[in-house]
Structure formats: C-alpha cells, structure tokens
Amino acid sequence: MIFSFGQSQYERIEVDVLQYEREPVGEHFDDNWLTVLIFVHVGGFNGSIRAAILTDDLAPLLKQLQVLYETLAGTAEFTTMEGQLYFLFRGDGKGHMELEGKLVDLPGIGNRLHFTLQFDQSQLGASIRELEKVISEFPVREA
C-alpha cells in the first residue's frame, strides 16, 4: 500500500508499506514496525531502499499534513526512528509546496541522498488520502 509525494513520475517519492515486520507478541515496539520499500525519482536520480518505520510515526505526519493542506502555510516534518527517511514540507501560503527530503540506505552508516520536490496543494490532498488508507490498513497495535 503506497503513499507518495510529488507531481510526476520523474519528481516523486513513494513509500510502499508491505507488511508488519512480525506477528504481534504484546510488546509495543516489536509489534509496530513496518517493512517498507521507498522509491525515489528526483532529477537524474532513481533508486529504492528497504527500510523499517513505526506505525506510531504515521498519524502525527497525517495530522501535520492536514493542517498544512488547510492553511497552505507553515511546515510539517517527518523522520523515522532509524533516520532512514526524513521529510520537511513547507507551504508558501499560495498553494505551492516544497518537500525537502533525505534517504539513507543503511541506518546510521549508509549513503545519503538529499533532494527537493516542488508540487501544489492538489497533490498534497492526494497524498493525504493515500496516507489515510495506509494508516487504516496498518494501525498502531496496542499491547
């Protein structure tokens, strides 16, 4: 299940949430890791990495993006516990959005790709709907 940001197939980042990493055992952190594939297409760069993110991180991102979509101004920020994925969204108040991002292929020691995407609020609305579906499909598992 994918959530994505960007305006075209050549300027886009997609996070494909594949599954929970493991069956629930009643321990919050163990139960809430998700396996994801991240695809990036920015300028002349194309690639993908495998990563893990926590379900806990998705709802705060959604709330921040909803505010940004409604106001068109301000920022929203997302990072993963292991630092493999980072987003900083900026709205200029006129419907223009910028995403400053960073990908790291291996937690703590990997190669880094820094990139910037430009898009408008209509693409942000589509991204919000995708993220809502992901959160519905992969909710936080309570112990």
N, CA, C and O of each residue as an XYZ file, in Angstrom:
572
protein
N       0.847     -1.162      0.000
C       0.000      0.000      0.000
C       0.899      1.234      0.000
O       1.770      1.363      0.861
N       0.701      2.126     -0.941
C       1.630      3.231     -1.195
C       1.063      4.578     -0.749
O      -0.112      4.884     -0.956
N       1.951      5.380     -0.123
C       1.696      6.819     -0.041
C       2.878      7.506     -0.701
O       4.015      7.047     -0.605
N       2.591      8.620     -1.375
C       3.612      9.238     -2.207
C       3.486     10.754     -2.186
O       2.472     11.313     -1.769
N       4.550     11.396     -2.650
C       4.591     12.843     -2.762
C       5.285     13.193     -4.060
O       6.236     12.523     -4.463
N       4.815     14.240     -4.716
C       5.425     14.711     -5.949
C       4.392     14.925     -7.017
O       3.224     14.566     -6.863
N       4.843     15.523     -8.120
C       3.893     15.906     -9.152
C       3.961     15.067    -10.414
O       3.060     15.154    -11.248
N       4.978     14.273    -10.583
C       5.075     13.453    -11.794
C       5.903     12.216    -11.479
O       6.513     12.114    -10.415
N       5.916     11.285    -12.413
C       6.696     10.069    -12.189
C       8.192     10.358    -12.145
O       8.962      9.513    -11.690
N       8.620     11.529    -12.604
C      10.043     11.871    -12.615
C      10.471     12.718    -11.420
O      11.665     12.924    -11.203
N       9.529     13.200    -10.664
C       9.806     14.002     -9.475
C       8.884     13.496     -8.374
O       7.864     14.117     -8.076
N       9.245     12.366     -7.770
C       8.325     11.685     -6.876
C       9.075     10.799     -5.890
O      10.143     10.261     -6.184
N       8.479     10.670     -4.719
C       8.931      9.671     -3.763
C       7.719      8.857     -3.354
O       6.655      9.406     -3.069
N       7.887      7.554     -3.329
C       6.812      6.633     -2.952
C       7.288      5.750     -1.811
O       8.404      5.231     -1.825
N       6.415      5.592     -0.821
C       6.686      4.698      0.289
C       5.662      3.575      0.200
O       4.471      3.783      0.430
N       6.141      2.395     -0.133
C       5.273      1.227     -0.278
C       5.337      0.421      1.020
O       6.343     -0.225      1.315
N       4.251      0.470      1.786
C       4.185     -0.254      3.048
C       3.784     -1.688      2.728
O       2.674     -1.944      2.263
N       4.696     -2.615      2.980
C       4.486     -4.008      2.589
C       3.756     -4.819      3.652
O       2.820     -5.561      3.353
N       4.203     -4.666      4.910
C       3.633     -5.514      5.967
C       4.208     -5.108      7.313
O       5.192     -4.373      7.399
N       3.563     -5.611      8.364
C       4.186     -5.539      9.683
C       5.419     -6.445      9.632
O       5.401     -7.473      8.955
N       6.467     -6.078     10.327
C       7.684     -6.895     10.318
C       7.479     -8.264     10.946
O       8.098     -9.240     10.522
N       6.611     -8.347     11.961
C       6.437     -9.623     12.654
C       5.025     -9.726     13.212
O       4.286     -8.743     13.269
N       4.676    -10.913     13.614
C       3.391    -11.158     14.270
C       3.392    -10.480     15.636
O       4.447    -10.356     16.257
N       2.227    -10.039     16.117
C       2.193     -9.373     17.423
C       2.559    -10.316     18.570
O       2.149    -11.476     18.618
N       3.359     -9.756     19.497
C       3.768    -10.526     20.679
C       3.381     -9.805     21.965
O       3.677    -10.283     23.060
N       2.720     -8.654     21.834
C       2.299     -7.909     23.011
C       3.288     -6.866     23.487
O       3.083     -6.271     24.545
N       4.355     -6.624     22.739
C       5.342     -5.602     23.074
C       5.212     -4.489     22.035
O       5.378     -4.729     20.839
N       4.918     -3.289     22.487
C       4.549     -2.193     21.588
C       5.538     -1.986     20.440
O       5.133     -1.978     19.278
N       6.818     -1.820     20.743
C       7.772     -1.530     19.669
C       7.936     -2.716     18.722
O       7.971     -2.526     17.506
N       8.035     -3.909     19.242
C       8.167     -5.071     18.365
C       6.951     -5.232     17.454
O       7.082     -5.642     16.300
N       5.784     -4.911     17.973
C       4.540     -5.134     17.233
C       4.250     -4.077     16.170
O       3.379     -4.283     15.325
N       4.957     -2.954     16.197
C       4.568     -1.832     15.349
C       5.584     -1.410     14.304
O       5.475     -0.318     13.746
N       6.572     -2.255     14.028
C       7.488     -1.974     12.931
C       6.863     -2.413     11.621
O       6.278     -3.492     11.529
N       6.992     -1.567     10.607
C       6.505     -1.876      9.264
C       7.684     -1.996      8.309
O       8.639     -1.223      8.386
N       7.610     -2.961      7.420
C       8.594     -3.101      6.353
C       8.117     -2.280      5.167
O       6.983     -2.431      4.713
N       8.990     -1.408      4.665
C       8.628     -0.547      3.545
C       9.714     -0.580      2.474
O      10.887     -0.831      2.752
N       9.290     -0.323      1.256
C      10.206     -0.046      0.155
C       9.994      1.406     -0.219
O       8.859      1.851     -0.386
N      11.078      2.140     -0.348
C      10.995      3.551     -0.700
C      11.608      3.726     -2.086
O      12.761      3.367     -2.326
N      10.816      4.280     -2.981
C      11.255      4.539     -4.349
C      11.390      6.044     -4.525
O      10.496      6.800     -4.146
N      12.494      6.474     -5.094
C      12.706      7.898     -5.311
C      13.086      8.129     -6.773
O      13.896      7.405     -7.352
N      12.471      9.164     -7.347
C      12.750      9.597     -8.714
C      12.878     11.115     -8.646
O      11.874     11.827     -8.634
N      14.096     11.601     -8.603
C      14.335     13.035     -8.481
C      15.437     13.436     -9.460
O      16.570     12.963     -9.370
N      15.086     14.313    -10.390
C      16.065     14.721    -11.389
C      16.615     13.501    -12.108
O      15.852     12.670    -12.600
N      17.925     13.392    -12.170
C      18.569     12.258    -12.813
C      18.764     11.056    -11.908
O      19.373     10.070    -12.323
N      18.259     11.114    -10.674
C      18.446     10.032     -9.720
C      17.187      9.182     -9.608
O      16.080      9.703     -9.480
N      17.371      7.882     -9.658
C      16.302      6.911     -9.439
C      16.862      5.819     -8.555
O      17.998      5.382     -8.745
N      16.081      5.380     -7.601
C      16.561      4.299     -6.764
C      15.514      3.851     -5.781
O      14.409      4.390     -5.721
N      15.886      2.858     -5.014
C      14.989      2.352     -3.986
C      15.815      1.817     -2.831
O      16.951      1.373     -3.003
N      15.218      1.870     -1.652
C      15.826      1.270     -0.474
C      14.744      0.550      0.312
O      13.560      0.872      0.211
N      15.164     -0.409      1.082
C      14.281     -1.098      2.019
C      14.508     -0.457      3.377
O      15.643     -0.153      3.744
N      13.427     -0.251      4.125
C      13.549      0.401      5.427
C      12.473     -0.125      6.361
O      11.597     -0.895      5.967
N      12.563      0.311      7.603
C      11.550     -0.003      8.607
C      11.090      1.306      9.232
O      11.901      2.168      9.567
N       9.777      1.441      9.384
C       9.212      2.607     10.046
C       8.210      2.134     11.091
O       7.694      1.019     11.012
N       7.944      2.981     12.058
C       6.979      2.647     13.100
C       5.596      3.176     12.730
O       5.458      4.277     12.198
N       4.581      2.373     13.020
C       3.207      2.817     12.796
C       2.935      4.108     13.562
O       2.183      4.960     13.089
N       3.539      4.260     14.739
C       3.353      5.452     15.577
C       3.724      6.751     14.872
O       3.222      7.815     15.234
N       4.593      6.677     13.874
C       5.078      7.889     13.209
C       4.122      8.405     12.137
O       4.224      9.561     11.725
N       3.200      7.566     11.684
C       2.360      7.949     10.549
C       1.225      8.898     10.921
O       0.957      9.842     10.179
N       0.555      8.676     12.044
C      -0.566      9.542     12.428
C      -0.123     10.990     12.670
O      -0.811     11.904     12.215
N       0.994     11.240     13.368
C       1.436     12.633     13.521
C       1.754     13.297     12.173
O       1.472     14.480     11.977
N       2.336     12.536     11.257
C       2.591     13.084      9.925
C       1.277     13.460      9.254
O       1.159     14.543      8.681
N       0.301     12.583      9.322
C      -1.003     12.861      8.717
C      -1.610     14.138      9.292
O      -2.087     14.985      8.537
N      -1.598     14.285     10.599
C      -2.179     15.480     11.232
C      -1.471     16.749     10.765
O      -2.119     17.750     10.457
N      -0.155     16.704     10.715
C       0.600     17.882     10.262
C       0.283     18.219      8.809
O       0.134     19.390      8.457
N       0.179     17.182      7.956
C      -0.117     17.419      6.546
C      -1.524     17.970      6.358
O      -1.751     18.808      5.485
N      -2.467     17.506      7.167
C      -3.832     18.023      7.075
C      -3.873     19.514      7.408
O      -4.563     20.281      6.736
N      -3.143     19.924      8.432
C      -3.072     21.348      8.782
C      -2.427     22.135      7.649
O      -2.918     23.198      7.269
N      -1.334     21.616      7.113
C      -0.645     22.284      6.010
C      -1.564     22.409      4.797
O      -1.566     23.439      4.123
N      -2.330     21.384      4.521
C      -3.260     21.399      3.389
C      -4.365     22.443      3.596
O      -4.761     23.128      2.654
N      -4.849     22.554      4.816
C      -5.922     23.502      5.112
C      -5.434     24.950      5.107
O      -6.138     25.843      4.635
N      -4.238     25.180      5.628
C      -3.736     26.551      5.755
C      -2.847     26.970      4.592
O      -2.705     28.161      4.313
N      -2.253     26.001      3.917
C      -1.310     26.211      2.815
C      -0.015     26.884      3.251
O       0.845     27.175      2.419
N       0.127     27.132      4.549
C       1.328     27.803      5.045
C       1.880     27.035      6.238
O       1.148     26.361      6.963
N       3.185     27.156      6.421
C       3.815     26.505      7.556
C       4.628     25.303      7.127
O       5.021     25.174      5.968
N       4.873     24.419      8.095
C       5.718     23.262      7.834
C       5.101     22.001      8.434
O       4.232     22.058      9.304
N       5.573     20.886      7.947
C       5.289     19.569      8.515
C       6.593     18.791      8.432
O       7.344     18.927      7.467
N       6.860     17.972      9.449
C       8.139     17.269      9.498
C       7.913     15.807      9.852
O       7.039     15.472     10.651
N       8.717     14.947      9.243
C       8.631     13.507      9.476
C      10.032     12.931      9.479
O      10.857     13.269      8.630
N      10.292     12.067     10.432
C      11.541     11.315     10.433
C      11.277      9.948     11.032
O      10.356      9.777     11.830
N      12.075      8.991     10.649
C      11.946      7.652     11.201
C      12.920      7.483     12.352
O      13.918      8.200     12.440
N      12.633      6.539     13.232
C      13.483      6.309     14.397
C      14.921      6.006     13.986
O      15.863      6.458     14.638
N      15.091      5.253     12.921
C      16.435      4.876     12.480
C      17.053      5.881     11.515
O      18.174      5.682     11.047
N      16.333      6.955     11.215
C      16.887      8.023     10.394
C      17.024      7.710      8.919
O      17.758      8.402      8.213
N      16.340      6.690      8.434
C      16.464      6.355      7.017
C      15.627      7.233      6.109
O      15.887      7.317      4.909
N      14.629      7.883      6.670
C      13.738      8.713      5.868
C      13.420      9.980      6.632
O      13.066      9.932      7.810
N      13.548     11.121      5.957
C      13.268     12.419      6.558
C      12.555     13.276      5.531
O      12.952     13.325      4.367
N      11.486     13.961      5.969
C      10.774     14.916      5.128
C      10.582     16.212      5.907
O      10.284     16.187      7.101
N      10.752     17.330      5.238
C      10.337     18.633      5.744
C       9.513     19.273      4.641
O      10.023     19.563      3.559
N       8.234     19.491      4.923
C       7.320     20.119      3.976
C       7.193     21.590      4.330
O       7.134     21.954      5.505
N       7.151     22.440      3.296
C       6.925     23.868      3.504
C       5.833     24.332      2.547
O       5.860     24.041      1.351
N       4.868     25.065      3.110
C       3.839     25.689      2.294
C       4.052     27.188      2.280
O       4.356     27.781      3.315
N       3.895     27.818      1.100
C       4.152     29.261      0.984
C       2.902     30.119      1.177
O       2.964     31.340      1.030
N       1.764     29.492      1.507
C       0.536     30.238      1.709
C      -0.253     30.478      0.433
O      -1.369     30.993      0.493
N       0.303     30.115     -0.726
C      -0.350     30.333     -2.015
C      -0.662     29.022     -2.730
O      -1.089     29.029     -3.885
N      -0.449     27.897     -2.047
C      -0.725     26.603     -2.657
C       0.495     25.884     -3.195
O       0.372     24.772     -3.709
N       1.684     26.496     -3.089
C       2.919     25.857     -3.530
C       3.547     25.117     -2.356
O       3.696     25.674     -1.268
N       3.910     23.872     -2.583
C       4.530     23.042     -1.550
C       5.938     22.661     -1.971
O       6.228     22.450     -3.148
N       6.804     22.581     -0.966
C       8.161     22.097     -1.185
C       8.425     20.993     -0.185
O       8.097     21.123      0.995
N       9.009     19.925     -0.645
C       9.413     18.827      0.222
C      10.924     18.722      0.142
O      11.486     18.458     -0.922
N      11.568     18.928      1.262
C      12.998     18.692      1.380
C      13.135     17.318      2.019
O      12.584     17.078      3.093
N      13.857     16.422      1.378
C      13.933     15.069      1.891
C      15.334     14.524      1.966
O      16.270     15.045      1.360
N      15.449     13.443      2.740
C      16.718     12.734      2.869
C      16.416     11.245      2.975
O      15.521     10.838      3.715
N      17.151     10.449      2.247
C      17.110      8.989      2.336
C      18.481      8.482      2.729
O      19.499      9.006      2.277
N      18.508      7.460      3.572
C      19.758      6.811      3.975
C      19.574      5.323      3.739
O      18.614      4.733      4.234
N      20.478      4.712      2.992
C      20.262      3.304      2.622
C      20.510      2.317      3.754
O      19.885      1.257      3.778
N      21.398      2.627      4.690
C      21.645      1.766      5.850
C      21.599      2.624      7.106
O      22.269      3.655      7.161
N      20.834      2.233      8.108
C      20.703      3.063      9.314
C      22.054      3.394      9.940
O      22.856      2.506     10.230
N      22.288      4.688     10.142
C      23.465      5.136     10.859
C      24.760      5.200     10.074
O      25.627      6.011     10.401
N      24.924      4.371      9.044
C      26.218      4.315      8.357
C      26.105      4.412      6.843
O      27.117      4.355      6.144
N      24.901      4.555      6.332
C      24.693      4.433      4.900
C      24.951      5.688      4.093
O      25.273      6.755      4.617
N      24.795      5.510      2.803
C      24.863      6.623      1.855
C      23.621      7.479      2.008
O      22.562      6.991      2.404
N      23.758      8.763      1.691
C      22.652      9.697      1.852
C      22.319     10.367      0.525
O      23.196     10.736     -0.256
N      21.017     10.508      0.305
C      20.541     11.266     -0.835
C      19.658     12.382     -0.307
O      18.648     12.128      0.350
N      20.041     13.616     -0.596
C      19.246     14.784     -0.230
C      18.558     15.267     -1.505
O      19.172     15.298     -2.571
N      17.286     15.642     -1.397
C      16.539     16.050     -2.582
C      15.461     17.053     -2.203
O      15.118     17.210     -1.032
N      14.940     17.719     -3.207
C      13.845     18.669     -3.031
C      12.824     18.426     -4.133
O      13.177     18.267     -5.302
N      11.549     18.400     -3.741
C      10.443     18.269     -4.682
C       9.546     19.494     -4.569
O       9.361     20.036     -3.479
N       8.996     19.924     -5.682
C       8.028     21.015     -5.718
C       6.708     20.450     -6.236
O       6.688     19.682     -7.198
N       5.601     20.836     -5.588
C       4.284     20.427     -6.066
C       3.250     21.385     -5.502
O       3.597     22.304     -4.759
N       1.974     21.182     -5.848
C       0.947     22.084     -5.328
C       0.000     21.344     -4.396
O       0.105     20.131     -4.215
N      -0.927     22.097     -3.806
C      -1.792     21.529     -2.772
C      -2.664     20.400     -3.286
O      -3.061     19.546     -2.493
N      -2.981     20.350     -4.570
C      -3.811     19.244     -5.062
C      -3.077     17.912     -4.922
O      -3.692     16.904     -4.574
N      -1.775     17.896     -5.187
C      -1.005     16.673     -4.972
C      -0.917     16.337     -3.492
O      -0.916     15.162     -3.125
N      -0.842     17.345     -2.639
C      -0.796     17.091     -1.204
C      -2.097     16.448     -0.739
O      -2.079     15.558      0.112
N      -3.223     16.889     -1.289
C      -4.511     16.278     -0.953
C      -4.543     14.802     -1.308
O      -5.029     13.984     -0.526
N      -4.032     14.456     -2.476
C      -3.970     13.047     -2.890
C      -3.063     12.250     -1.959
O      -3.372     11.109     -1.616
N      -1.947     12.844     -1.551
C      -1.021     12.171     -0.631
C      -1.677     11.913      0.715
O      -1.477     10.856      1.314
N      -2.452     12.866      1.188
C      -3.152     12.708      2.463
C      -4.122     11.539      2.385
O      -4.188     10.730      3.311
N      -4.867     11.438      1.307
C      -5.817     10.319      1.146
C      -5.088      8.976      1.107
O      -5.566      7.996      1.678
N      -3.937      8.926      0.439
C      -3.146      7.691      0.413
C      -2.663      7.329      1.815
O      -2.733      6.168      2.219
N      -2.177      8.314      2.551
C      -1.669      8.071      3.904
C      -2.793      7.620      4.835
O      -2.574      6.762      5.689
N      -3.982      8.179      4.685
C      -5.133      7.744      5.481
C      -5.432      6.263      5.247
O      -5.743      5.537      6.191
N      -5.342      5.817      4.004
C      -5.578      4.403      3.690
C      -4.514      3.509      4.317
O      -4.827      2.442      4.844
N      -3.262      3.943      4.261
C      -2.173      3.164      4.862
C      -2.392      3.031      6.368
O      -2.249      1.941      6.922
N      -2.734      4.128      7.028
C      -2.955      4.097      8.479
C      -4.141      3.206      8.823
O      -4.125      2.519      9.845
N      -5.154      3.213      7.991
C      -6.308      2.341      8.216
C      -5.936      0.866      8.059
O      -6.408      0.014      8.812
N      -5.095      0.579      7.083
C      -4.681     -0.805      6.818
C      -3.647     -1.307      7.824
O      -3.606     -2.496      8.138
N      -2.802     -0.386      8.334
C      -1.726     -0.747      9.270
C      -1.812      0.130     10.516
O      -0.962      0.996     10.725
N      -2.835     -0.091     11.347
C      -2.980      0.742     12.556
C      -1.930      0.392     13.610
O      -1.280     -0.652     13.549
N      -1.789      1.290     14.571
C      -0.925      1.021     15.719
C      -1.499     -0.169     16.466
O      -2.682     -0.176     16.808
N      -0.683     -1.164     16.720
C      -1.109     -2.322     17.505
C      -0.873     -2.023     18.981
O       0.245     -1.727     19.404
N      -1.942     -2.106     19.743
C      -1.846     -1.862     21.183
C      -1.563     -3.180     21.894
O      -2.085     -4.230     21.521
N      -0.726     -3.103     22.926
C      -0.358     -4.316     23.680
C      -1.531     -4.805     24.506
O      -1.416     -5.810     25.207
